[in-house]
Amino acid sequence: FYEIEFKDESSLEYKVGESWTKAEKTEVPIIGSRWPGEVIDVIKTRLGYVIHREGKYALVSDWAGHMSRLELKAIRDLFAAKTVDDCMKSFANWVGPIQNFVCADRNNI
């Protein structure tokens, strides 16, 4: 976690050393099956995503899961696995935070 300082309460420019850098802002729809949903602003800095902001200060989270890209491919390959070797190979694309998995076949290998 990092604390960063924005130029002011509504600015996207934050301080890095002695200079200012602009954060990326993306609107993300949050849709639910039992409520109408809403659109939220997601702010990304070089250090990670803003998880809380009060005034011109913000708390940023730097988490390995934010860098993940191929986990869904790994899970899809896992579901298609027919052998323990296939199962083990499916995780070659797993680059996110460490998880625990078990691979077994009908012969308890």
C-alpha angles and dihedrals in degrees: 000000000000134000113222133185123226121203090250141339096286102030125113091204113101133185121260110177105311097334136071126243127190119239122220117248121200128180110225123190115225108202126188131186094227101038135044095251130221143230118250131192115239114198120199125192131182087264096050141275125332107244098173134014130188115179110310095341125083140182113230126198120214105194130163090227090069089065096053120119112153105044093106090055089051091051092046090051089047092055090051093049116121099178138034088253090055089049093051092046091052090068094059085093095050107110101151129094116316116277133178119247134172124209119196137153134206090278092058092248 
